[in-house]
Amino acid sequence: MGRPTLLVAVAILSVFLWMFVPFNLLNQHLPWLRTPEKPQEQTASPPRPAPSKKAEKLSAKVEVPFRKEDGVITFRLSDLKEKLRIDYDYDAKEGLLTIRQGKVHLTMLRETPVLSRNGVYLPVEAYPIIRKGEIRIPSVVVEEGLGRQVEIRDEYALIEQNASVPVMAEPKRLEVPKGDARGLIDYLSFLDTPIRGARVSTKDSHLPGAPRPYRNGVHEGLDYFSWTSRISIDSRTPVIAVADGVVVRADHDYQEMSEAERNRYLQIGSQNGGQTPQYILDKMRGRSVWIQHEKGVLSRYCHLSRIHGDITVGKKVKKGEVVGYVGNSGTSDGAKRSNAGMHLHLDLFIYGEWLWDDFTPAERRHILQSILDR
C-alpha cells in the first residue's frame, strides 16, 4: 500500500471514529486528543486538632469507693488523697480539718456543718465524720468545695481528677486594711446594726478582744445586752442581717446542752491551758446563723433563742431582714434552762480572719460605733 493510500485510510478511519465513538472514550484511549488540564492548586484540608491535654485531664475520671452515713454519700479522705492528689491535715485537738489542692484551701470543723473555701463560706451543710482514726467527708464537699463532678455507681463513684470549677472563677480577693482604723471603717461601711435601736455596748467587757479566762483568752465578738446597749433586750427582740448576703448556717435543730455536758466541754479547755478547742468553742455559741457577705465578710449571730422559719442555708437575705431572736443558748444560763443572760453575740470576720488583733480597745470601740451606730 502506497503512502497516499495509507493517508486516505487513516483519514477515513478518523472520520469513522469521530462519528460513531463517544468523545470521552476517545479522550481516554487516544492521548493526543486530550485537552491539556490546568494544574490544580492542592488545598489540603486543615488537620483535625488533637484534644488538648487540659481537655483530656478534665474528662479523666477515677473510681473511688464510697459509703453512706445516715443516707449521705461519703468518701474516705485517704482514698481521695490517693486518687485526686490532694493534701490534708487534721488537728485532732482543735477538731480542724484542712484540705488543700493548688490554690484551693478548704476548712471544716468537727461536728460543725460549715465549709470554707479560701476564707469564704459556702452554702453547704457538711462536716467531717471522724471515727476510729478514719476521716470521711460528704460528696457535696468534693462537688462544691473542690469543684469535681461526681457520678455515683452501684459500688463506687466516678470522680473527675481535675476541677471543673477553677478557683479563678471566684471573685478577686480584696486587700484587707490592717492597723488602719479609717481604712477598716471604709471597708465595712456597708454594714448596719443587728438590732434596731441598739448601740454598741457601754461596757468594754462586751467588745471584741476583751479578756476571758477561757475561749482562747479573748472575747471574739460584740455583745448586745439589755440596757448596756441602750434598749431593753429579751427573747422577743428580733435579730436582723447586718447586710445583704447568703445564709451559710442555720441551726434550726440545735439541742441545748445540759449543765453536766457543758461543764465537761469546759473541762477539756481547762486541761489545755485555758485554750478552748475550736469545735468546743463552736458549741458555746449556741444556736447560730451565719451569713456570708461581699468582700469576704462573714457575720455570725450567736446564742439565739430561735431562728426565723424562712432562714435556711442557701437563702439570699437583705440587710435588715429578720434572721432570728435574742436568746442565751450555749451559755451557762441556757444550760440551766433559765431566762437570765439574754443577749446577742455578733462576730465579724473577713476571709475567715479575726479583725481586731492590730487595734487597741479604744480603736475597736471607735470602729464598731462608726459602722453599727448610724
C-alpha contacts under 8 A as a table, 3 or more apart, distances in Angstrom:
res1	aa1	res2	aa2	distance
1	M	5	T	6.23
1	M	6	L	6.61
2	G	5	T	5.35
2	G	6	L	6.33
3	R	6	L	5.07
3	R	7	L	6.34
4	P	7	L	5.22
4	P	8	V	6.30
5	T	8	V	5.16
5	T	9	A	6.29
6	L	9	A	5.09
6	L	10	V	6.26
7	L	10	V	5.17
7	L	11	A	6.17
8	V	11	A	5.11
8	V	12	I	6.23
9	A	12	I	5.16
9	A	13	L	6.17
10	V	13	L	5.07
10	V	14	S	6.12
11	A	14	S	5.16
11	A	15	V	6.33
12	I	15	V	5.24
12	I	16	F	6.26
13	L	16	F	5.03
13	L	17	L	6.19
14	S	17	L	5.16
14	S	18	W	6.08
15	V	18	W	5.11
15	V	19	M	6.21
16	F	19	M	5.32
16	F	20	F	6.14
16	F	21	V	7.97
17	L	20	F	5.43
17	L	21	V	5.24
18	W	21	V	6.04
18	W	22	P	7.70
18	W	23	F	7.39
21	V	25	L	7.14
21	V	26	L	7.08
22	P	25	L	5.46
22	P	26	L	6.56
23	F	26	L	4.99
23	F	27	N	6.04
24	N	27	N	4.90
24	N	28	Q	6.33
25	L	28	Q	5.17
25	L	29	H	6.48
26	L	29	H	5.28
26	L	30	L	5.48
26	L	33	L	7.33
27	N	30	L	5.52
27	N	31	P	6.32
27	N	33	L	5.75
27	N	34	R	5.15
28	Q	31	P	6.73
28	Q	34	R	7.62
30	L	33	L	5.76
30	L	34	R	7.24
31	P	34	R	5.35
51	P	55	A	6.36
51	P	56	E	6.71
52	S	55	A	5.20
52	S	56	E	6.31
53	K	56	E	4.99
53	K	57	K	6.09
54	K	57	K	5.09
54	K	58	L	6.17
55	A	58	L	5.07
55	A	59	S	6.22
56	E	59	S	5.27
56	E	60	A	6.21
57	K	60	A	5.14
57	K	161	Q	7.03
57	K	162	N	6.39
58	L	160	E	6.69
58	L	161	Q	6.99
58	L	162	N	5.56
58	L	163	A	7.17
58	L	164	S	6.74
59	S	160	E	6.88
60	A	160	E	5.95
60	A	161	Q	6.03
60	A	162	N	7.75
61	K	158	L	5.78
61	K	159	I	5.15
61	K	160	E	4.35
61	K	161	Q	5.53
62	V	83	K	6.75
62	V	157	A	7.96
62	V	158	L	5.42
62	V	159	I	5.43
62	V	160	E	6.50
62	V	161	Q	6.54
63	E	83	K	7.99
63	E	156	Y	6.14
63	E	157	A	5.58
63	E	158	L	4.84
63	E	159	I	6.59
64	V	75	F	7.66
64	V	79	D	6.89
64	V	80	L	7.39
64	V	83	K	7.32
64	V	156	Y	5.54
64	V	157	A	5.21
64	V	158	L	6.41
64	V	159	I	7.12
65	P	75	F	6.90
65	P	79	D	7.86
65	P	155	E	6.77
65	P	156	Y	4.44
65	P	157	A	6.15
66	F	73	I	6.52
66	F	74	T	5.67
66	F	75	F	4.98
66	F	76	R	7.29
66	F	155	E	7.49
66	F	156	Y	5.87
66	F	157	A	6.70
67	R	73	I	5.85
67	R	74	T	5.41
67	R	75	F	6.56
68	K	71	G	5.37
68	K	72	V	5.09
68	K	73	I	4.61
68	K	74	T	5.89
69	E	72	V	5.08
69	E	73	I	6.54
69	E	74	T	6.70
72	V	138	P	6.68
72	V	139	S	7.80
73	I	138	P	5.77
73	I	139	S	5.58
74	T	136	R	5.99
74	T	137	I	5.30
74	T	138	P	4.20
74	T	139	S	5.41
75	F	79	D	7.28
75	F	80	L	7.20
75	F	136	R	5.28
75	F	137	I	5.54
75	F	138	P	6.40
75	F	139	S	6.74
76	R	79	D	5.42
76	R	80	L	6.63
76	R	134	E	7.25
76	R	135	I	5.98
76	R	136	R	4.37
76	R	137	I	6.65
77	L	80	L	5.05
77	L	81	K	6.17
77	L	134	E	8.00
77	L	135	I	5.77
77	L	136	R	5.44
77	L	137	I	6.66
78	S	81	K	5.02
78	S	82	E	6.40
78	S	135	I	7.77
79	D	82	E	5.23
79	D	83	K	6.09
80	L	83	K	5.09
80	L	84	L	5.34
80	L	85	R	7.13
80	L	86	I	6.92
81	K	84	L	5.60
81	K	85	R	4.99
81	K	86	I	4.67
81	K	87	D	6.08
81	K	88	Y	7.80
82	E	85	R	5.53
82	E	86	I	7.44
83	K	161	Q	7.40
84	L	161	Q	5.33
84	L	162	N	7.50
85	R	101	Q	7.60
86	I	99	I	7.14
86	I	100	R	5.96
86	I	101	Q	5.13
87	D	99	I	5.88
87	D	100	R	5.15
87	D	101	Q	6.41
88	Y	97	L	7.25
88	Y	98	T	5.44
88	Y	99	I	4.29
88	Y	100	R	5.89
89	D	97	L	5.92
89	D	98	T	5.28
89	D	99	I	6.68
90	Y	95	G	7.13
90	Y	96	L	5.82
90	Y	97	L	4.51
90	Y	98	T	6.40
91	D	94	E	5.54
91	D	95	G	5.62
91	D	96	L	5.19
91	D	97	L	6.44
92	A	95	G	4.85
92	A	96	L	6.86
93	K	96	L	7.97
93	K	277	P	6.44
94	E	277	P	4.52
94	E	278	Q	5.14
94	E	279	Y	6.23
95	G	109	L	5.70
95	G	110	R	4.94
95	G	277	P	7.20
95	G	278	Q	6.62
95	G	279	Y	5.59
96	L	107	T	7.17
96	L	108	M	6.10
96	L	109	L	4.79
96	L	110	R	6.41
96	L	278	Q	7.39
96	L	279	Y	7.53
97	L	107	T	5.66
97	L	108	M	5.12
97	L	109	L	6.03
97	L	110	R	7.61
97	L	128	P	7.79
98	T	105	H	6.90
98	T	106	L	5.64
98	T	107	T	4.62
98	T	108	M	6.57
99	I	105	H	5.79
99	I	106	L	4.99
99	I	107	T	6.42
100	R	103	K	7.53
100	R	104	V	5.74
100	R	105	H	4.66
100	R	106	L	6.36
101	Q	104	V	5.31
101	Q	105	H	6.72
102	G	105	H	7.96
103	K	167	V	6.98
104	V	117	R	6.77
104	V	118	N	6.31
104	V	146	L	7.41
104	V	167	V	6.47
105	H	117	R	5.64
105	H	118	N	5.18
106	L	115	L	6.98
106	L	116	S	5.49
106	L	117	R	4.58
106	L	118	N	6.40
106	L	145	G	6.80
107	T	115	L	6.07
107	T	116	S	5.20
107	T	117	R	6.68
108	M	112	T	7.49
108	M	114	V	6.41
108	M	115	L	5.36
108	M	116	S	6.77
108	M	127	Y	6.24
108	M	128	P	6.82
109	L	112	T	5.31
109	L	113	P	7.63
109	L	114	V	7.29
109	L	127	Y	6.42
109	L	128	P	6.98
109	L	278	Q	7.77
109	L	279	Y	6.24
110	R	127	Y	6.27
110	R	128	P	5.90
110	R	129	I	7.40
110	R	130	I	7.66
110	R	279	Y	5.86
111	E	127	Y	5.99
111	E	128	P	7.10
111	E	129	I	7.78
111	E	279	Y	6.98
112	T	126	A	7.54
112	T	127	Y	5.57
112	T	279	Y	7.16
112	T	282	D	7.59
113	P	124	V	7.68
113	P	125	E	4.84
113	P	126	A	4.60
113	P	127	Y	4.83
113	P	249	R	7.23
114	V	121	Y	7.21
114	V	122	L	7.51
114	V	123	P	7.92
114	V	124	V	6.44
114	V	125	E	5.66
114	V	126	A	5.75
114	V	127	Y	6.45
114	V	248	V	7.05
114	V	249	R	6.68
115	L	121	Y	5.73
115	L	122	L	5.82
115	L	123	P	7.81
115	L	124	V	6.35
115	L	125	E	7.34
115	L	126	A	6.59
115	L	127	Y	7.48
115	L	141	V	7.72
115	L	145	G	7.65
116	S	119	G	5.66
116	S	120	V	5.31
116	S	121	Y	4.15
116	S	122	L	5.98
116	S	145	G	7.96
117	R	120	V	5.30
117	R	121	Y	6.19
117	R	122	L	7.10
117	R	145	G	6.48
118	N	351	Y	7.22
119	G	296	G	7.18
119	G	350	I	7.66
119	G	351	Y	4.04
119	G	352	G	4.62
119	G	353	E	7.71
120	V	292	Q	7.29
120	V	296	G	5.91
120	V	298	L	7.92
120	V	351	Y	5.63
120	V	352	G	6.83
121	Y	248	V	6.59
121	Y	292	Q	6.31
121	Y	298	L	7.84
122	L	145	G	7.97
122	L	248	V	6.05
122	L	292	Q	7.90
123	P	246	V	7.24
123	P	247	V	6.52
123	P	248	V	4.30
123	P	249	R	7.33
123	P	313	V	5.66
123	P	314	G	4.91
124	V	140	V	7.52
124	V	141	V	7.93
124	V	144	E	7.83
124	V	248	V	6.56
124	V	313	V	7.05
124	V	314	G	7.57
125	E	248	V	7.68
125	E	249	R	7.26
125	E	313	V	7.40
126	A	137	I	7.81
126	A	138	P	6.55
126	A	140	V	7.44
126	A	141	V	7.09
127	Y	137	I	6.88
127	Y	138	P	7.45
128	P	135	I	6.65
128	P	136	R	5.81
128	P	137	I	4.91
128	P	138	P	7.29
129	I	135	I	5.70
129	I	136	R	5.06
129	I	137	I	6.26
130	I	133	G	6.62
130	I	134	E	5.70
130	I	135	I	4.65
130	I	136	R	6.51
131	R	134	E	5.28
131	R	135	I	6.64
137	I	141	V	6.76
138	P	141	V	5.68
138	P	142	V	7.34
139	S	142	V	5.28
139	S	143	E	6.38
139	S	150	V	7.61
140	V	143	E	4.95
140	V	144	E	5.70
140	V	145	G	7.39
141	V	144	E	5.40
141	V	145	G	4.81
141	V	146	L	6.75
142	V	145	G	5.53
142	V	146	L	4.99
142	V	147	G	6.47
142	V	148	R	5.87
142	V	149	Q	7.98
142	V	150	V	7.78
143	E	146	L	5.84
143	E	147	G	4.87
143	E	148	R	4.71
143	E	149	Q	5.83
143	E	150	V	6.63
144	E	147	G	5.21
144	E	148	R	7.37
146	L	163	A	6.37
146	L	165	V	7.65
147	G	163	A	4.95
147	G	164	S	5.61
147	G	165	V	4.64
147	G	166	P	6.98
148	R	159	I	6.52
148	R	160	E	5.47
148	R	161	Q	7.52
148	R	162	N	6.82
148	R	163	A	4.97
148	R	164	S	5.84
148	R	165	V	7.20
149	Q	159	I	5.83
149	Q	160	E	5.66
149	Q	163	A	7.90
149	Q	164	S	7.21
150	V	157	A	6.60
150	V	158	L	5.76
150	V	159	I	4.69
150	V	160	E	6.91
151	E	157	A	5.50
151	E	158	L	4.98
151	E	159	I	6.48
152	I	156	Y	6.49
152	I	157	A	4.40
152	I	158	L	6.41
153	R	156	Y	5.33
153	R	157	A	5.39
153	R	158	L	7.37
154	D	157	A	7.97
160	E	163	A	6.84
160	E	164	S	7.92
163	A	166	P	5.95
165	V	169	A	7.06
166	P	169	A	5.76
166	P	170	E	7.99
167	V	170	E	5.63
168	M	171	P	7.71
173	R	295	K	7.38
173	R	296	G	7.51
174	L	295	K	6.57
174	L	296	G	7.93
176	V	184	L	7.55
176	V	187	Y	7.72
176	V	350	I	7.74
177	P	180	D	5.77
177	P	181	A	7.97
177	P	183	G	5.62
177	P	184	L	5.54
177	P	187	Y	7.68
178	K	181	A	7.92
178	K	184	L	7.46
178	K	358	D	6.53
179	G	358	D	4.91
179	G	359	F	6.13
180	D	183	G	5.20
180	D	184	L	6.19
181	A	184	L	5.19
181	A	185	I	6.18
181	A	359	F	7.71
181	A	363	E	6.83
181	A	367	I	6.43
182	R	185	I	5.12
182	R	186	D	6.31
182	R	367	I	7.87
183	G	186	D	5.18
183	G	187	Y	6.13
184	L	187	Y	4.85
184	L	188	L	6.12
184	L	367	I	7.49
185	I	188	L	5.28
185	I	189	S	5.79
185	I	367	I	5.88
185	I	370	S	6.82
185	I	371	I	6.36
186	D	189	S	5.00
187	Y	190	F	7.79
188	L	191	L	5.85
188	L	371	I	6.77
189	S	192	D	8.00
189	S	371	I	5.87
190	F	243	A	6.73
191	L	242	V	5.21
191	L	243	A	5.29
191	L	371	I	6.38
191	L	372	L	6.82
192	D	242	V	4.78
192	D	243	A	6.59
192	D	319	K	7.74
192	D	371	I	6.41
192	D	372	L	4.82
192	D	373	D	7.54
192	D	374	R	7.44
193	T	196	R	6.54
193	T	198	A	7.30
193	T	199	R	7.82
193	T	240	I	7.81
193	T	242	V	5.74
193	T	371	I	7.95
193	T	372	L	4.62
193	T	373	D	6.61
193	T	374	R	7.94
194	P	239	V	5.65
194	P	240	I	4.89
194	P	241	A	5.94
194	P	242	V	5.32
194	P	320	G	7.63
194	P	346	L	7.90
194	P	372	L	7.99
195	I	198	A	5.53
195	I	237	T	7.74
195	I	238	P	6.71
195	I	239	V	5.38
195	I	240	I	6.09
196	R	240	I	7.87
197	G	230	R	7.93
197	G	231	I	6.94
198	A	224	Y	7.72
198	A	229	S	5.34
198	A	230	R	6.00
198	A	231	I	5.90
198	A	373	D	7.76
199	R	229	S	4.87
199	R	230	R	6.25
199	R	369	Q	7.59
199	R	372	L	7.38
199	R	373	D	5.62
200	V	222	L	7.77
200	V	224	Y	7.20
200	V	229	S	5.82
200	V	365	R	7.77
200	V	368	L	6.99
200	V	369	Q	6.08
200	V	372	L	7.33
200	V	373	D	6.83
201	S	204	D	7.47
201	S	206	H	6.41
201	S	207	L	7.42
201	S	222	L	7.89
201	S	223	D	6.96
201	S	224	Y	6.26
201	S	225	F	7.45
201	S	228	T	5.13
201	S	229	S	4.65
201	S	230	R	7.87
202	T	228	T	5.50
202	T	229	S	6.75
203	K	206	H	5.64
203	K	207	L	7.41
203	K	228	T	6.85
204	D	207	L	5.41
204	D	210	A	6.80
204	D	361	P	7.69
205	S	210	A	5.15
205	S	211	P	7.41
206	H	210	A	6.89
206	H	219	H	7.75
206	H	221	G	7.79
206	H	222	L	5.68
206	H	223	D	4.98
206	H	224	Y	7.61
207	L	210	A	5.87
207	L	219	H	7.12
207	L	221	G	6.22
207	L	222	L	4.75
207	L	223	D	6.63
207	L	361	P	7.99
207	L	364	R	7.71
207	L	365	R	7.28
208	P	218	V	7.51
208	P	219	H	5.32
208	P	220	E	5.05
208	P	221	G	4.47
208	P	222	L	5.60
208	P	356	W	7.02
208	P	364	R	7.34
209	G	218	V	5.08
209	G	219	H	5.04
209	G	220	E	6.09
209	G	221	G	7.54
209	G	356	W	6.93
209	G	357	D	7.83
209	G	361	P	7.38
210	A	218	V	5.48
210	A	219	H	5.08
210	A	220	E	7.97
211	P	217	G	5.80
211	P	218	V	4.64
211	P	219	H	6.24
212	R	215	R	6.67
212	R	216	N	7.63
212	R	217	G	4.69
212	R	218	V	4.94
212	R	219	H	6.14
213	P	216	N	7.89
213	P	217	G	5.47
213	P	218	V	7.80
213	P	274	G	6.56
214	Y	217	G	5.13
214	Y	218	V	7.48
214	Y	269	G	7.09
214	Y	270	S	7.44
214	Y	274	G	4.92
214	Y	275	Q	5.98
214	Y	276	T	6.16
215	R	218	V	6.29
215	R	219	H	7.14
215	R	269	G	7.94
215	R	274	G	7.19
215	R	275	Q	5.92
215	R	276	T	4.91
215	R	277	P	7.92
215	R	281	L	6.40
216	N	274	G	6.56
216	N	275	Q	4.34
216	N	276	T	5.68
217	G	274	G	7.13
217	G	275	Q	6.84
220	E	347	D	6.60
220	E	354	W	7.80
221	G	345	H	6.35
221	G	346	L	5.43
221	G	347	D	4.44
221	G	348	L	6.92
222	L	345	H	5.63
222	L	346	L	5.14
222	L	347	D	6.48
223	D	343	H	6.65
223	D	344	L	5.64
223	D	345	H	4.55
223	D	346	L	6.37
224	Y	228	T	7.34
224	Y	229	S	5.79
224	Y	233	I	7.95
224	Y	343	H	5.42
224	Y	344	L	5.08
224	Y	345	H	6.49
225	F	228	T	5.81
225	F	229	S	5.99
225	F	233	I	6.37
225	F	341	G	7.83
225	F	342	M	6.83
225	F	343	H	4.77
225	F	344	L	6.93
226	S	229	S	6.05
226	S	230	R	7.12
226	S	231	I	5.95
226	S	232	S	4.66
226	S	233	I	4.46
226	S	234	D	7.24
226	S	342	M	7.82
226	S	343	H	7.19
227	W	230	R	4.55
227	W	231	I	5.06
227	W	232	S	5.61
227	W	233	I	7.47
228	T	231	I	7.58
229	S	232	S	8.00
233	I	236	R	7.72
233	I	237	T	5.82
233	I	326	V	7.49
233	I	342	M	7.27
233	I	343	H	6.98
234	D	237	T	5.51
234	D	326	V	6.20
234	D	327	G	7.10
234	D	342	M	5.80
234	D	343	H	7.19
235	S	305	S	6.41
235	S	325	Y	6.01
235	S	326	V	4.89
235	S	327	G	5.30
235	S	342	M	6.76
236	R	325	Y	6.19
236	R	326	V	6.83
237	T	325	Y	5.56
237	T	326	V	5.66
238	P	322	V	6.23
238	P	323	V	7.62
238	P	324	G	6.00
238	P	325	Y	4.59
238	P	326	V	6.56
239	V	301	Y	7.94
239	V	322	V	5.70
239	V	323	V	5.91
239	V	324	G	5.27
239	V	325	Y	5.25
239	V	326	V	6.49
239	V	344	L	7.92
240	I	319	K	7.35
240	I	320	G	4.99
240	I	321	E	5.18
240	I	322	V	4.32
240	I	323	V	5.50
240	I	324	G	7.20
241	A	244	D	7.13
241	A	291	I	7.88
241	A	317	V	7.37
241	A	318	K	6.89
241	A	319	K	5.14
241	A	320	G	5.12
241	A	321	E	5.52
241	A	322	V	6.52
241	A	323	V	6.48
242	V	299	S	7.65
242	V	319	K	5.48
242	V	320	G	6.38
243	A	293	H	6.99
243	A	318	K	6.28
243	A	319	K	3.98
243	A	320	G	7.03
244	D	293	H	6.37
244	D	316	K	7.42
244	D	317	V	5.55
244	D	318	K	4.25
244	D	319	K	4.71
245	G	291	I	5.94
245	G	292	Q	5.42
245	G	293	H	4.41
245	G	294	E	7.04
245	G	316	K	5.73
245	G	317	V	5.48
245	G	318	K	6.66
245	G	319	K	7.90
246	V	291	I	5.43
246	V	292	Q	5.30
246	V	293	H	6.65
246	V	313	V	7.71
246	V	314	G	5.90
246	V	315	K	5.65
246	V	316	K	4.47
246	V	317	V	6.05
247	V	250	A	7.23
247	V	289	V	7.31
247	V	290	W	5.94
247	V	291	I	4.45
247	V	292	Q	6.38
247	V	311	I	7.30
247	V	312	T	6.55
247	V	313	V	4.99
247	V	314	G	5.31
247	V	315	K	5.45
247	V	316	K	6.45
247	V	317	V	7.22
248	V	289	V	7.67
248	V	290	W	5.55
248	V	291	I	5.62
248	V	292	Q	6.53
248	V	313	V	5.04
248	V	314	G	6.16
249	R	288	S	7.27
249	R	289	V	5.27
249	R	290	W	4.88
249	R	291	I	7.11
249	R	312	T	7.41
249	R	313	V	5.55
250	A	287	R	7.95
250	A	288	S	6.10
250	A	289	V	4.61
250	A	290	W	6.75
250	A	307	I	7.38
250	A	311	I	6.84
250	A	312	T	5.90
250	A	313	V	6.20
251	D	254	Y	5.29
251	D	287	R	5.52
251	D	288	S	5.63
251	D	289	V	6.59
251	D	307	I	7.55
252	H	287	R	7.56
252	H	306	R	7.41
252	H	307	I	6.33
254	Y	286	G	7.60
254	Y	287	R	5.78
256	E	286	G	7.39
256	E	329	S	6.49
256	E	330	G	6.65
256	E	334	G	7.17
256	E	335	A	6.50
257	M	261	E	5.93
257	M	262	R	5.97
257	M	330	G	6.94
257	M	334	G	7.96
257	M	335	A	5.57
258	S	261	E	5.12
258	S	262	R	6.14
258	S	335	A	5.10
258	S	336	K	7.26
259	E	262	R	5.17
259	E	263	N	6.05
259	E	332	S	7.14
259	E	335	A	5.09
259	E	336	K	6.38
260	A	263	N	5.16
260	A	264	R	6.11
261	E	264	R	5.11
261	E	265	Y	6.42
262	R	265	Y	5.20
262	R	266	L	6.31
262	R	332	S	7.74
262	R	335	A	7.32
263	N	266	L	5.00
263	N	267	Q	6.05
264	R	267	Q	5.03
264	R	268	I	6.61
265	Y	268	I	5.28
265	Y	269	G	6.83
265	Y	280	I	6.47
266	L	269	G	5.09
266	L	270	S	6.35
266	L	276	T	7.25
267	Q	270	S	4.98
267	Q	271	Q	6.29
268	I	271	Q	5.26
268	I	272	N	6.56
268	I	276	T	7.27
269	G	272	N	5.05
269	G	273	G	6.93
269	G	274	G	5.21
269	G	275	Q	5.42
269	G	276	T	4.17
269	G	277	P	6.47
270	S	273	G	5.64
270	S	274	G	4.50
270	S	275	Q	7.02
270	S	276	T	7.38
271	Q	274	G	6.81
272	N	275	Q	5.52
272	N	276	T	7.09
276	T	280	I	6.53
276	T	281	L	5.99
277	P	280	I	5.41
277	P	281	L	6.10
278	Q	281	L	4.92
278	Q	282	D	6.18
279	Y	282	D	5.22
279	Y	283	K	6.82
280	I	283	K	5.14
280	I	284	M	6.63
281	L	284	M	5.11
281	L	285	R	6.82
282	D	285	R	5.40
282	D	286	G	7.49
283	K	286	G	5.70
283	K	330	G	6.41
284	M	330	G	4.55
284	M	331	T	6.32
285	R	288	S	6.89
285	R	302	C	5.30
285	R	303	H	5.59
285	R	329	S	7.24
285	R	330	G	5.32
285	R	331	T	7.50
286	G	302	C	6.11
286	G	303	H	4.68
286	G	304	L	6.95
286	G	328	N	7.53
286	G	329	S	4.50
286	G	330	G	3.71
286	G	331	T	7.15
287	R	302	C	6.05
287	R	303	H	5.33
287	R	304	L	5.21
287	R	305	S	7.03
287	R	306	R	7.36
287	R	329	S	5.93
287	R	330	G	7.10
288	S	300	R	6.92
288	S	301	Y	5.49
288	S	302	C	4.55
288	S	303	H	6.37
288	S	304	L	6.15
289	V	300	R	5.90
289	V	301	Y	5.25
289	V	302	C	6.81
289	V	307	I	7.70
289	V	323	V	7.34
289	V	324	G	7.95
290	W	298	L	7.04
290	W	299	S	5.77
290	W	300	R	4.48
290	W	301	Y	6.35
291	I	298	L	5.78
291	I	299	S	5.34
291	I	300	R	6.54
292	Q	296	G	7.29
292	Q	297	V	6.22
292	Q	298	L	4.63
292	Q	299	S	6.62
293	H	296	G	6.33
293	H	297	V	5.13
293	H	298	L	5.85
293	H	299	S	7.67
294	E	297	V	6.00
295	K	350	I	7.59
296	G	349	F	7.94
296	G	350	I	5.13
296	G	351	Y	4.75
296	G	352	G	7.84
297	V	348	L	6.93
297	V	349	F	5.65
297	V	350	I	4.45
297	V	351	Y	6.37
298	L	347	D	7.92
298	L	348	L	5.73
298	L	349	F	5.14
298	L	350	I	6.23
298	L	351	Y	7.57
298	L	352	G	7.51
299	S	346	L	6.97
299	S	347	D	5.61
299	S	348	L	4.84
299	S	349	F	6.69
300	R	345	H	7.92
300	R	346	L	5.64
300	R	347	D	4.93
300	R	348	L	6.62
301	Y	304	L	7.21
301	Y	344	L	6.81
301	Y	345	H	6.01
301	Y	346	L	5.06
301	Y	347	D	6.81
302	C	344	L	6.15
302	C	345	H	5.08
302	C	346	L	6.47
303	H	326	V	6.95
303	H	327	G	5.33
303	H	328	N	4.82
303	H	329	S	4.45
303	H	330	G	6.02
303	H	331	T	7.39
303	H	343	H	7.18
303	H	344	L	6.23
303	H	345	H	6.61
304	L	307	I	7.02
304	L	324	G	6.60
304	L	325	Y	5.61
304	L	326	V	4.87
304	L	327	G	4.33
304	L	328	N	6.34
304	L	329	S	6.06
304	L	344	L	6.97
305	S	324	G	7.59
305	S	325	Y	5.74
305	S	326	V	5.66
305	S	327	G	3.98
305	S	328	N	6.49
305	S	329	S	6.29
306	R	324	G	5.69
306	R	325	Y	5.66
306	R	326	V	7.70
306	R	327	G	7.49
307	I	311	I	6.98
307	I	323	V	6.04
307	I	324	G	3.99
307	I	325	Y	6.45
308	H	311	I	5.61
308	H	322	V	6.87
308	H	323	V	5.30
308	H	324	G	4.81
308	H	325	Y	7.70
309	G	312	T	7.74
311	I	315	K	6.59
311	I	323	V	6.13
312	T	315	K	5.66
317	V	321	E	6.46
318	K	321	E	5.50
326	V	342	M	6.48
326	V	343	H	5.72
326	V	344	L	5.52
327	G	341	G	8.00
327	G	342	M	4.89
327	G	343	H	5.83
327	G	344	L	6.89
328	N	331	T	5.75
328	N	333	D	6.55
328	N	334	G	5.16
328	N	339	N	7.58
328	N	340	A	7.60
328	N	341	G	6.12
328	N	342	M	4.90
328	N	343	H	6.30
328	N	344	L	7.96
329	S	333	D	7.80
329	S	334	G	4.80
329	S	335	A	7.37
330	G	334	G	5.91
330	G	335	A	6.81
331	T	334	G	5.04
331	T	335	A	6.30
332	S	335	A	5.08
332	S	336	K	6.38
333	D	336	K	5.06
333	D	337	R	6.32
333	D	338	S	5.26
333	D	339	N	7.06
333	D	340	A	6.03
333	D	341	G	6.36
334	G	337	R	4.95
334	G	338	S	5.85
334	G	339	N	7.45
335	A	338	S	7.60
339	N	342	M	6.74
348	L	354	W	7.35
348	L	355	L	7.39
349	F	352	G	5.50
349	F	353	E	5.39
349	F	354	W	5.23
349	F	355	L	6.14
350	I	353	E	5.31
350	I	354	W	6.88
350	I	355	L	6.89
354	W	357	D	7.24
355	L	358	D	7.77
356	W	359	F	5.59
356	W	364	R	6.92
359	F	362	A	7.96
359	F	363	E	5.69
359	F	364	R	6.11
360	T	363	E	5.11
360	T	364	R	6.20
361	P	364	R	5.07
361	P	365	R	6.32
362	A	365	R	5.24
362	A	366	H	6.27
363	E	366	H	5.01
363	E	367	I	6.09
364	R	367	I	5.20
364	R	368	L	6.21
365	R	368	L	5.25
365	R	369	Q	6.04
366	H	369	Q	5.24
366	H	370	S	6.04
367	I	370	S	5.18
367	I	371	I	6.31
368	L	371	I	5.20
368	L	372	L	5.80
368	L	373	D	7.57
369	Q	372	L	5.35
369	Q	373	D	4.96
369	Q	374	R	7.74
370	S	373	D	6.11
370	S	374	R	6.96
371	I	374	R	6.86
